[in-house]
Amino acid sequence: MTGSTGKDLTFILTDLTGRQLRADRPGRMADGLNAYSLDVTGVQPGVYSVTVSSAATETVTRITISFQA
């Protein structure tokens, strides 16, 4: 996600009906590029949305889970 480094971030995984399946708040990320993994254990294969938000920004990305972890 561009422009959100160094912010207090929240990650939310939702299904296509808008039901929240997972939420994680790792807190402040280091400045620069970061990688973050959201635990999807038990989530069925399919298409989902991940919302990454801070106090100033919100980005929604569609992801596909292709196998059940």
N, CA, C and O atoms as a printed pandas DataFrame, in Angstrom:
     atom_number atom_name residue_name chain_id  residue_number  x_coord  y_coord  z_coord
0              1         N          MET        A               1    0.845   -1.168    0.000
1              2        CA          MET        A               1    0.000    0.000    0.000
2              3         C          MET        A               1    0.890    1.231    0.000
3              4         O          MET        A               1    1.747    1.377    0.872
4              5         N          THR        A               2    0.703    2.081   -0.931
5              6        CA          THR        A               2    1.535    3.261   -1.076
6              7         C          THR        A               2    1.040    4.391   -0.186
7              8         O          THR        A               2   -0.166    4.608   -0.069
8              9         N          GLY        A               3    1.957    5.106    0.437
9             10        CA          GLY        A               3    1.601    6.294    1.188
10            11         C          GLY        A               3    1.140    6.052    2.609
11            12         O          GLY        A               3    0.706    6.999    3.264
12            13         N          SER        A               4    1.209    4.843    3.115
13            14        CA          SER        A               4    0.725    4.583    4.464
14            15         C          SER        A               4    1.821    4.094    5.406
15            16         O          SER        A               4    1.522    3.645    6.513
16            17         N          THR        A               5    3.063    4.170    4.995
17            18        CA          THR        A               5    4.132    3.745    5.876
18            19         C          THR        A               5    4.274    4.715    7.032
19            20         O          THR        A               5    3.996    5.906    6.892
20            21         N          GLY        A               6    4.701    4.213    8.156
21            22        CA          GLY        A               6    4.892    5.054    9.319
22            23         C          GLY        A               6    3.603    5.460   10.005
23            24         O          GLY        A               6    3.613    6.354   10.852
24            25         N          LYS        A               7    2.517    4.838    9.667
25            26        CA          LYS        A               7    1.206    5.168   10.235
26            27         C          LYS        A               7    0.735    4.052   11.159
27            28         O          LYS        A               7    1.237    2.929   11.107
28            29         N          ASP        A               8   -0.229    4.378   11.997
29            30        CA          ASP        A               8   -0.877    3.395   12.863
30            31         C          ASP        A               8   -1.953    2.715   12.020
31            32         O          ASP        A               8   -3.014    3.295   11.792
32            33         N          LEU        A               9   -1.692    1.487   11.555
33            34        CA          LEU        A               9   -2.542    0.837   10.562
34            35         C          LEU        A               9   -3.470   -0.219   11.158
35            36         O          LEU        A               9   -3.167   -0.834   12.180
36            37         N          THR        A              10   -4.608   -0.412   10.490
37            38        CA          THR        A              10   -5.556   -1.476   10.792
38            39         C          THR        A              10   -5.845   -2.228    9.501
39            40         O          THR        A              10   -6.062   -1.614    8.457
40            41         N          PHE        A              11   -5.850   -3.572    9.570
41            42        CA          PHE        A              11   -6.155   -4.428    8.429
42            43         C          PHE        A              11   -7.452   -5.172    8.730
43            44         O          PHE        A              11   -7.588   -5.773    9.795
44            45         N          ILE        A              12   -8.418   -5.136    7.786
45            46        CA          ILE        A              12   -9.698   -5.823    7.974
46            47         C          ILE        A              12   -9.992   -6.659    6.733
47            48         O          ILE        A              12   -9.982   -6.146    5.614
48            49         N          LEU        A              13  -10.253   -7.952    6.937
49            50        CA          LEU        A              13  -10.638   -8.868    5.867
50            51         C          LEU        A              13  -12.146   -9.040    5.903
51            52         O          LEU        A              13  -12.703   -9.401    6.940
52            53         N          THR        A              14  -12.819   -8.783    4.776
53            54        CA          THR        A              14  -14.274   -8.942    4.697
54            55         C          THR        A              14  -14.626   -9.805    3.499
55            56         O          THR        A              14  -13.900   -9.849    2.506
56            57         N          ASP        A              15  -15.775  -10.501    3.615
57            58        CA          ASP        A              15  -16.263  -11.254    2.457
58            59         C          ASP        A              15  -17.046  -10.298    1.560
59            60         O          ASP        A              15  -17.175   -9.116    1.878
60            61         N          LEU        A              16  -17.565  -10.799    0.453
61            62        CA          LEU        A              16  -18.242   -9.929   -0.514
62            63         C          LEU        A              16  -19.576   -9.392   -0.022
63            64         O          LEU        A              16  -20.131   -8.479   -0.634
64            65         N          THR        A              17  -20.108   -9.941    1.077
65            66        CA          THR        A              17  -21.340   -9.396    1.643
66            67         C          THR        A              17  -21.038   -8.292    2.657
67            68         O          THR        A              17  -21.954   -7.663    3.187
68            69         N          GLY        A              18  -19.740   -8.059    2.928
69            70        CA          GLY        A              18  -19.344   -7.024    3.887
70            71         C          GLY        A              18  -19.129   -7.538    5.295
71            72         O          GLY        A              18  -18.838   -6.758    6.201
72            73         N          ARG        A              19  -19.267   -8.837    5.492
73            74        CA          ARG        A              19  -19.084   -9.426    6.820
74            75         C          ARG        A              19  -17.596   -9.460    7.166
75            76         O          ARG        A              19  -16.786   -9.989    6.404
76            77         N          GLN        A              20  -17.246   -8.896    8.313
77            78        CA          GLN        A              20  -15.858   -8.873    8.756
78            79         C          GLN        A              20  -15.434  -10.248    9.251
79            80         O          GLN        A              20  -16.074  -10.825   10.131
80            81         N          LEU        A              21  -14.349  -10.772    8.681
81            82        CA          LEU        A              21  -13.853  -12.094    9.046
82            83         C          LEU        A              21  -12.620  -12.027    9.934
83            84         O          LEU        A              21  -12.453  -12.853   10.831
84            85         N          ARG        A              22  -11.774  -11.069    9.693
85            86        CA          ARG        A              22  -10.551  -10.906   10.467
86            87         C          ARG        A              22  -10.259   -9.423   10.606
87            88         O          ARG        A              22  -10.598   -8.625    9.732
88            89         N          ALA        A              23   -9.637   -9.069   11.698
89            90        CA          ALA        A              23   -9.156   -7.707   11.892
90            91         C          ALA        A              23   -7.869   -7.780   12.683
91            92         O          ALA        A              23   -7.741   -8.579   13.610
92            93         N          ASP        A              24   -6.924   -6.947   12.313
93            94        CA          ASP        A              24   -5.652   -6.919   13.009
94            95         C          ASP        A              24   -5.144   -5.489   13.009
95            96         O          ASP        A              24   -5.276   -4.757   12.028
96            97         N          ARG        A              25   -4.571   -5.122   14.115
97            98        CA          ARG        A              25   -4.017   -3.777   14.240
98            99         C          ARG        A              25   -2.565   -3.890   14.689
99           100         O          ARG        A              25   -2.275   -3.888   15.885
100          101         N          PRO        A              26   -1.649   -3.989   13.712
101          102        CA          PRO        A              26   -0.244   -4.151   14.070
102          103         C          PRO        A              26    0.375   -2.882   14.642
103          104         O          PRO        A              26    1.482   -2.918   15.179
104          105         N          GLY        A              27   -0.331   -1.764   14.531
105          106        CA          GLY        A              27    0.203   -0.520   15.063
106          107         C          GLY        A              27    1.058    0.199   14.050
107          108         O          GLY        A              27    0.858    0.080   12.842
108          109         N          ARG        A              28    1.993    0.931   14.550
109          110        CA          ARG        A              28    2.835    1.761   13.701
110          111         C          ARG        A              28    3.821    0.896   12.927
111          112         O          ARG        A              28    4.544    0.079   13.497
112          113         N          MET        A              29    3.829    1.099   11.615
113          114        CA          MET        A              29    4.761    0.397   10.737
114          115         C          MET        A              29    5.967    1.308   10.506
115          116         O          MET        A              29    5.846    2.532   10.556
116          117         N          ALA        A              30    7.111    0.713   10.256
117          118        CA          ALA        A              30    8.327    1.473    9.989
118          119         C          ALA        A              30    8.186    2.259    8.690
119          120         O          ALA        A              30    7.463    1.846    7.783
120          121         N          ASP        A              31    8.871    3.379    8.603
121          122        CA          ASP        A              31    8.899    4.136    7.354
122          123         C          ASP        A              31    9.535    3.283    6.270
123          124         O          ASP        A              31   10.420    2.475    6.552
124          125         N          GLY        A              32    9.096    3.456    5.042
125          126        CA          GLY        A              32    9.614    2.676    3.923
126          127         C          GLY        A              32    8.658    1.556    3.569
127          128         O          GLY        A              32    7.539    1.503    4.081
128          129         N          LEU        A              33    9.089    0.669    2.703
129          130        CA          LEU        A              33    8.246   -0.450    2.277
130          131         C          LEU        A              33    8.155   -1.495    3.380
131          132         O          LEU        A              33    9.145   -1.780    4.055
132          133         N          ASN        A              34    6.970   -2.066    3.563
133          134        CA          ASN        A              34    6.726   -3.090    4.568
134          135         C          ASN        A              34    5.930   -4.222    3.954
135          136         O          ASN        A              34    5.207   -4.028    2.976
136          137         N          ALA        A              35    6.066   -5.397    4.527
137          138        CA          ALA        A              35    5.231   -6.544    4.169
138          139         C          ALA        A              35    4.486   -6.942    5.429
139          140         O          ALA        A              35    5.036   -6.904    6.530
140          141         N          TYR        A              36    3.219   -7.328    5.255
141          142        CA          TYR        A              36    2.412   -7.726    6.401
142          143         C          TYR        A              36    1.545   -8.910    5.997
143          144         O          TYR        A              36    0.948   -8.905    4.920
144          145         N          SER        A              37    1.472   -9.921    6.850
145          146        CA          SER        A              37    0.651  -11.102    6.581
146          147         C          SER        A              37   -0.550  -11.124    7.515
147          148         O          SER        A              37   -0.405  -10.991    8.730
148          149         N          LEU        A              38   -1.717  -11.291    6.947
149          150        CA          LEU        A              38   -2.953  -11.404    7.710
150          151         C          LEU        A              38   -3.318  -12.884    7.778
151          152         O          LEU        A              38   -3.396  -13.545    6.743
152          153         N          ASP        A              39   -3.540  -13.406    8.965
153          154        CA          ASP        A              39   -3.861  -14.820    9.149
154          155         C          ASP        A              39   -5.230  -15.135    8.547
155          156         O          ASP        A              39   -6.241  -14.568    8.960
156          157         N          VAL        A              40   -5.257  -16.039    7.574
157          158        CA          VAL        A              40   -6.522  -16.437    6.937
158          159         C          VAL        A              40   -6.830  -17.901    7.220
159          160         O          VAL        A              40   -7.577  -18.532    6.471
160          161         N          THR        A              41   -6.270  -18.444    8.283
161          162        CA          THR        A              41   -6.543  -19.827    8.660
162          163         C          THR        A              41   -8.041  -20.031    8.843
163          164         O          THR        A              41   -8.693  -19.277    9.565
164          165         N          GLY        A              42   -8.583  -21.051    8.187
165          166        CA          GLY        A              42  -10.000  -21.369    8.305
166          167         C          GLY        A              42  -10.906  -20.610    7.364
167          168         O          GLY        A              42  -12.107  -20.876    7.322
168          169         N          VAL        A              43  -10.369  -19.677    6.611
169          170        CA          VAL        A              43  -11.178  -18.923    5.655
170          171         C          VAL        A              43  -11.297  -19.743    4.372
171          172         O          VAL        A              43  -10.295  -20.218    3.838
172          173         N          GLN        A              44  -12.517  -19.905    3.883
173          174        CA          GLN        A              44  -12.775  -20.690    2.680
174          175         C          GLN        A              44  -12.180  -20.006    1.445
175          176         O          GLN        A              44  -12.083  -18.780    1.408
176          177         N          PRO        A              45  -11.779  -20.788    0.432
177          178        CA          PRO        A              45  -11.308  -20.190   -0.817
178          179         C          PRO        A              45  -12.385  -19.282   -1.408
179          180         O          PRO        A              45  -13.576  -19.581   -1.322
180          181         N          GLY        A              46  -11.959  -18.183   -2.004
181          182        CA          GLY        A              46  -12.891  -17.252   -2.611
182          183         C          GLY        A              46  -12.293  -15.874   -2.756
183          184         O          GLY        A              46  -11.090  -15.686   -2.569
184          185         N          VAL        A              47  -13.133  -14.905   -3.090
185          186        CA          VAL        A              47  -12.718  -13.524   -3.292
186          187         C          VAL        A              47  -13.129  -12.716   -2.065
187          188         O          VAL        A              47  -14.255  -12.828   -1.581
188          189         N          TYR        A              48  -12.205  -11.908   -1.574
189          190        CA          TYR        A              48  -12.404  -11.123   -0.356
190          191         C          TYR        A              48  -11.848   -9.719   -0.553
191          192         O          TYR        A              48  -11.142   -9.451   -1.525
192          193         N          SER        A              49  -12.168   -8.837    0.367
193          194        CA          SER        A              49  -11.610   -7.489    0.378
194          195         C          SER        A              49  -10.758   -7.315    1.623
195          196         O          SER        A              49  -11.106   -7.787    2.705
196          197         N          VAL        A              50   -9.634   -6.629    1.448
197          198        CA          VAL        A              50   -8.798   -6.247    2.580
198          199         C          VAL        A              50   -8.785   -4.724    2.623
199          200         O          VAL        A              50   -8.405   -4.067    1.654
200          201         N          THR        A              51   -9.202   -4.176    3.753
201          202        CA          THR        A              51   -9.181   -2.734    3.961
202          203         C          THR        A              51   -8.014   -2.417    4.879
203          204         O          THR        A              51   -7.900   -2.970    5.973
204          205         N          VAL        A              52   -7.154   -1.524    4.424
205          206        CA          VAL        A              52   -6.030   -1.058    5.226
206          207         C          VAL        A              52   -6.306    0.410    5.512
207          208         O          VAL        A              52   -6.449    1.218    4.594
208          209         N          SER        A              53   -6.378    0.748    6.802
209          210        CA          SER        A              53   -6.736    2.122    7.132
210          211         C          SER        A              53   -5.860    2.687    8.240
211          212         O          SER        A              53   -5.311    1.967    9.074
212          213         N          SER        A              54   -5.759    3.997    8.206
213          214        CA          SER        A              54   -5.118    4.772    9.261
214          215         C          SER        A              54   -6.075    5.923    9.565
215          216         O          SER        A              54   -7.174    5.982    9.014
216          217         N          ALA        A              55   -5.667    6.818   10.424
217          218        CA          ALA        A              55   -6.541    7.944   10.759
218          219         C          ALA        A              55   -6.823    8.819    9.538
219          220         O          ALA        A              55   -7.870    9.463    9.470
220          221         N          ALA        A              56   -5.894    8.850    8.567
221          222        CA          ALA        A              56   -6.033    9.764    7.433
222          223         C          ALA        A              56   -6.400    9.088    6.113
223          224         O          ALA        A              56   -6.915    9.749    5.211
224          225         N          THR        A              57   -6.147    7.787    5.982
225          226        CA          THR        A              57   -6.359    7.135    4.686
226          227         C          THR        A              57   -7.041    5.789    4.842
227          228         O          THR        A              57   -7.041    5.191    5.917
228          229         N          GLU        A              58   -7.624    5.326    3.737
229          230        CA          GLU        A              58   -8.211    3.990    3.692
230          231         C          GLU        A              58   -8.057    3.463    2.270
231          232         O          GLU        A              58   -8.401    4.143    1.304
232          233         N          THR        A              59   -7.534    2.241    2.154
233          234        CA          THR        A              59   -7.359    1.599    0.859
234          235         C          THR        A              59   -8.006    0.227    0.907
235          236         O          THR        A              59   -7.784   -0.537    1.846
236          237         N          VAL        A              60   -8.809   -0.085   -0.105
237          238        CA          VAL        A              60   -9.464   -1.389   -0.193
238          239         C          VAL        A              60   -8.883   -2.133   -1.390
239          240         O          VAL        A              60   -8.816   -1.604   -2.500
240          241         N          THR        A              61   -8.464   -3.375   -1.138
241          242        CA          THR        A              61   -7.893   -4.219   -2.178
242          243         C          THR        A              61   -8.647   -5.535   -2.208
243          244         O          THR        A              61   -8.957   -6.100   -1.160
244          245         N          ARG        A              62   -8.940   -6.021   -3.392
245          246        CA          ARG        A              62   -9.601   -7.318   -3.543
246          247         C          ARG        A              62   -8.520   -8.388   -3.639
247          248         O          ARG        A              62   -7.542   -8.232   -4.370
248          249         N          ILE        A              63   -8.706   -9.475   -2.893
249          250        CA          ILE        A              63   -7.754  -10.588   -2.931
250          251         C          ILE        A              63   -8.507  -11.886   -3.203
251          252         O          ILE        A              63   -9.715  -11.970   -2.983
252          253         N          THR        A              64   -7.786  -12.893   -3.684
253          254        CA          THR        A              64   -8.334  -14.220   -3.894
254          255         C          THR        A              64   -7.579  -15.197   -3.021
255          256         O          THR        A              64   -6.351  -15.261   -3.073
256          257         N          ILE        A              65   -8.307  -15.962   -2.215
257          258        CA          ILE        A              65   -7.721  -17.041   -1.436
258          259         C          ILE        A              65   -8.023  -18.317   -2.202
259          260         O          ILE        A              65   -9.184  -18.662   -2.423
260          261         N          SER        A              66   -6.965  -19.017   -2.605
261          262        CA          SER        A              66   -7.166  -20.156   -3.498
262          263         C          SER        A              66   -7.100  -21.515   -2.818
263          264         O          SER        A              66   -7.370  -22.533   -3.457
264          265         N          PHE        A              67   -6.751  -21.555   -1.549
265          266        CA          PHE        A              67   -6.748  -22.822   -0.809
266          267         C          PHE        A              67   -7.070  -22.543    0.643
267          268         O          PHE        A              67   -6.867  -21.430    1.128
268          269         N          GLN        A              68   -7.569  -23.544    1.334
269          270        CA          GLN        A              68   -7.907  -23.378    2.739
270          271         C          GLN        A              68   -6.675  -23.692    3.576
271          272         O          GLN        A              68   -6.102  -24.778    3.480
272          273         N          ALA        A              69   -6.280  -22.737    4.390
273          274        CA          ALA        A              69   -5.088  -22.911    5.237
274          275         C          ALA        A              69   -5.435  -23.681    6.496
275          276         O          ALA        A              69   -4.563  -23.926    7.330
